[in-house]
Every structure is written in C-alpha cells, then in structure tokens.
C-alpha cells in the first residue's frame, strides 16, 4: 500500500515538472492562427473564439454546424477557413470541408489558445487582401475534368458557371460529360499565383468548388493560355509531375505509420486509387478518421505536404516518377508535421 502511494505521489510530481514542457512540444506547430471563418463566400461567420475553446480540449475533432452552433448558409456545404502566418512571415489559408477532420498539431500555441487576437488578416473570405469577391490571388489558366487517363478541357464551361455562381457542387452533370466511366474523376484548375508560379487546385467529383480565391472569377476574364496542356501541369505529363515524393505517413498526429513502401507498390499499378485502412493493411488509430500525408519536394526545392482524408481518392499524376516508384528515398524530417 505504501509503495502504491509512493508511485502515485511520484507520478504527480513528475507531471507537474514535465507537463509544461510536454504541452509546449505539442503546441509547437509552425503556423500562427490569425482568424477562423466558417460558412461560404456568400455567408460566413467569425468562429475564432469558438475554435479557441475547442483547441483547449481537443487536438483533433470532426467539424460541422453542430461544432460552431450555427449554419450560416443553409442547404449549402460549408467550409472552415483558418488563416495563419507561417515561419517565413507569409500568410497561408487552411480549408476544411464541413464534416471533415481538423488536426491542430500544425498550429502554434493550439492548446494554449494564445492566438487569433486580430492583426495581420484582411477580414475577407479569401484572405488575400481587401475587396474579397473577385480579388482572389490566383489567375486561372485552364481547367480539366476527368482522370490522368482520360480528361477534357472544361475552361469555357467553368467560365459560364463562374459568371452565375460563386460556389457550386461539381460532377459529370456539371460539365455534361463523363470522360472516364466507372472511375472517380477530378476537376483540376491550373492557375498562376501572385509570385508568378503555377499552382494546381484539385476537386474530387461531387465536391464543392469555391471561386473566391481566383482573380476575376465572376467576370470570367481568365483561361486565356499560359498552361502547358498536360494533366500533370508541367512538360511531359504522365510521370513528369512537379513533386518528388520523400515519404508517406498514414494515421493521425497521435499515432501514424510509415507507408512509403506500400504506396510505391500501389503507384506501380494505379495512377488513381481510393485510400483507407484496407489499402495499407493497418489501422494506426482505431475509432478516429485518419489521413494519408505525402511529403514531397517541389521544383523550387521547397517541401510540400499533400493530405488525403481516409476514404478519399489519391491521384499520383502530380508526382514525378509515380509509376516507376523511384522516390521515397529519404530527405524527410520524420515528423508528422514537417515544419515543427
């Protein structure tokens, strides 16, 4: 009995001594939250304070109307947008679709809630500067719908949709074509950012497209060339994607496993596949929605993380050497959040 009491007392002392350090390590994400908005481009509300409450109790949580106690745009799929400042001082927006999982491990001071105190954020939905609406940061070059194997140019049709809707749900009926029957398709919007570099935005069939981040969306004065024409967005197409894979991890911030070798096997047989526990033969965190994180190096030498929620479709066409599997040979930090 005395030994049991001693162990209990020792545990309490150690907790007091090391808990602050543990919390600091957990809250050491790279991005500082400036603001959080929930809704659509048409109707959204500030949920920074509510997110702060959630952050103090949960590292990971599933998000929706019930989470924030409000439905700012009934009948429309909404998103949570978290606006942040990164370690290089530049702003970045993290977007989570209604019903998806939010993981706070990449945000600085998450559990402490010492963030979101105004300053540095413009206040509009697109987060890119004053004006909102058609003042998005990215200029559309082209839009393609389908798969790496079969896809069609839908730039003109997207322009028509943009003139009437800020936000819409997308699928075969939207574009009046099914370019690859029996396969889940994607819409790829190729755009040029304010720094002059190209970026590809991808939307899985059935998801919601929000045009607020694209410059001149409603006016339709875009899509006039400047894109290479291939599905991968760079010269060569196929295995000529712009990003070289360094590592792949599957799970949650709390519990995850390295699946680089298994992903390499899949890549040699399929360009596109639907992903989950059965894909990797493991459930690293039971009862919790998991994600696949692919860490890659871009053409500019910078690392980027691609995240896919359990059950979603992975398309390897944007990764260099995907089908050959000559990637995943080191160069990654080993952490769930590469920026920590």
Residue pairs with C-beta under 8 A, 6 or more apart in sequence:
23 111
23 112
26 59
26 105
26 110
26 111
27 108
27 109
27 110
27 111
27 112
28 108
28 340
29 104
29 105
29 106
29 107
29 108
29 109
29 110
29 337
29 339
29 340
30 86
30 87
30 106
30 108
30 337
30 339
30 340
31 84
31 85
31 86
31 87
31 92
31 94
31 106
31 107
31 108
31 339
32 84
32 85
32 107
32 108
32 109
32 115
33 48
33 51
33 82
33 83
33 84
33 107
33 108
33 109
33 110
33 115
33 116
34 83
34 84
34 85
34 91
34 115
34 116
34 118
34 119
34 120
34 121
35 46
35 48
35 82
35 83
35 116
35 118
35 121
35 123
36 46
36 47
36 48
36 50
36 51
36 80
36 81
36 82
36 83
36 116
37 44
37 45
37 46
37 47
37 80
37 81
37 83
37 125
38 44
38 45
38 47
38 68
38 70
38 72
38 78
38 79
38 80
38 81
39 45
39 72
39 73
39 78
39 79
40 72
40 73
40 76
40 78
40 79
40 166
40 167
40 210
41 125
41 126
41 132
41 133
41 166
41 167
41 210
41 211
41 212
42 73
42 76
42 166
42 167
43 72
43 73
44 72
44 73
44 78
44 81
44 125
45 68
45 70
45 72
47 68
47 70
47 80
48 116
49 116
50 67
50 68
50 69
51 80
51 82
51 116
52 113
52 115
52 116
53 113
54 61
54 67
55 104
55 107
55 110
55 111
55 113
56 111
56 112
56 113
58 104
59 103
59 104
59 105
59 110
59 111
59 253
59 254
60 101
60 102
60 103
60 104
60 105
60 252
60 253
60 254
60 288
61 67
61 101
61 102
62 99
62 100
62 101
62 102
62 289
63 80
63 96
63 98
63 99
63 100
63 101
63 102
64 98
64 99
65 71
65 78
65 98
71 78
72 78
76 167
76 208
77 97
77 98
77 169
77 208
78 98
79 95
79 96
79 97
79 98
79 208
79 210
80 95
80 96
80 98
80 102
81 93
81 94
81 95
81 96
81 125
81 127
82 93
82 94
82 95
82 96
82 107
83 91
83 92
83 93
83 121
83 127
84 91
84 92
84 93
84 94
84 107
85 91
85 92
85 120
86 92
86 339
87 339
91 120
91 121
91 127
93 126
93 127
93 213
94 106
96 102
97 207
97 208
100 309
101 289
101 291
101 309
103 252
103 253
103 291
104 110
104 111
105 253
105 336
105 337
105 340
106 337
106 339
106 340
107 115
108 115
109 115
121 127
122 128
122 129
122 130
124 130
124 131
124 132
124 135
125 132
125 212
126 132
126 133
126 135
126 136
126 137
126 212
126 213
128 135
128 136
128 137
128 213
129 135
129 137
132 212
133 212
133 217
133 218
134 215
134 216
134 217
134 218
134 219
135 215
136 211
136 212
136 213
136 214
136 215
136 216
136 217
137 193
137 194
137 213
137 215
138 191
138 192
138 193
138 194
138 199
138 201
138 213
138 214
138 215
139 191
139 192
139 214
139 215
139 216
139 222
140 155
140 158
140 189
140 190
140 191
140 214
140 215
140 217
140 222
140 223
141 190
141 191
141 192
141 198
141 222
141 223
141 225
141 226
141 227
142 153
142 155
142 189
142 190
142 223
142 227
142 229
143 153
143 154
143 155
143 157
143 158
143 187
143 188
143 189
143 190
143 223
144 151
144 152
144 153
144 154
144 187
144 188
144 190
144 231
145 151
145 152
145 154
145 175
145 177
145 179
145 185
145 186
145 187
145 188
146 152
146 179
146 180
146 185
146 186
147 179
147 180
147 183
147 185
147 186
147 271
147 272
147 315
148 231
148 232
148 238
148 271
148 272
148 315
148 316
148 317
149 180
149 183
149 271
150 179
150 180
151 179
151 180
151 185
151 188
151 231
152 175
152 177
152 179
154 175
154 177
154 187
155 223
156 223
157 174
157 175
157 176
158 189
158 223
159 220
159 222
159 223
160 220
161 168
161 174
162 211
162 214
162 217
162 218
162 220
163 218
163 219
163 220
165 211
166 210
166 211
166 212
166 217
166 218
167 208
167 209
167 210
167 211
167 212
168 174
168 208
168 209
169 206
169 207
169 208
169 209
170 187
170 203
170 205
170 206
170 207
170 208
170 209
171 205
171 206
172 178
172 185
172 205
178 185
179 185
183 272
184 204
184 205
184 272
184 274
184 313
185 205
186 202
186 203
186 204
186 205
186 313
186 315
187 202
187 203
187 205
187 209
188 200
188 201
188 202
188 203
188 231
188 233
189 200
189 201
189 202
189 203
189 209
189 214
190 198
190 199
190 200
190 201
190 227
190 233
191 198
191 199
191 200
191 201
191 214
192 198
192 199
192 226
193 199
197 300
198 227
198 233
200 233
200 318
201 213
202 315
202 318
203 209
204 312
204 313
211 217
211 218
214 222
215 222
216 222
227 233
228 234
228 235
230 236
230 237
230 238
230 240
231 237
231 317
232 238
232 240
232 241
232 242
232 317
232 318
233 241
233 242
233 318
234 240
234 241
234 242
234 299
237 317
238 317
238 323
239 320
239 321
239 322
239 323
239 324
240 320
241 316
241 317
241 318
241 319
241 320
241 322
242 298
242 299
242 318
242 320
243 296
243 297
243 298
243 299
243 304
243 306
243 318
243 319
243 320
244 296
244 297
244 319
244 320
244 321
244 327
245 260
245 263
245 294
245 295
245 296
245 319
245 320
245 322
245 327
245 328
246 295
246 296
246 297
246 303
246 327
246 328
246 330
246 331
246 332
247 258
247 260
247 294
247 295
247 328
247 332
247 334
248 258
248 259
248 260
248 262
248 263
248 292
248 293
248 294
248 295
248 328
249 256
249 257
249 258
249 259
249 292
249 293
249 295
249 336
250 256
250 257
250 259
250 280
250 282
250 284
250 290
250 291
250 292
250 293
251 257
251 284
251 285
251 290
251 291
252 284
252 285
252 288
252 290
252 291
253 336
253 337
254 285
254 288
255 284
255 285
256 284
256 285
256 290
256 293
256 336
257 280
257 282
257 284
259 280
259 282
259 292
260 328
261 328
262 279
262 280
262 281
263 294
263 328
264 325
264 327
264 328
265 325
266 273
266 279
267 316
267 319
267 322
267 323
267 325
268 323
268 324
268 325
270 316
271 315
271 316
271 317
271 322
271 323
272 313
272 314
272 315
272 316
272 317
273 279
273 313
273 314
274 311
274 312
274 313
274 314
275 292
275 308
275 310
275 311
275 312
275 313
275 314
276 310
276 311
277 283
277 290
277 310
283 290
284 290
289 309
289 310
290 310
291 307
291 308
291 309
291 310
292 307
292 308
292 310
292 314
293 305
293 306
293 307
293 308
293 336
294 305
294 306
294 307
294 308
294 314
294 319
295 303
295 304
295 305
295 306
295 332
295 338
296 303
296 304
296 305
296 306
296 319
297 303
297 304
297 331
298 304
303 332
303 338
305 338
306 318
308 314
316 322
316 323
319 327
320 327
321 327
332 338
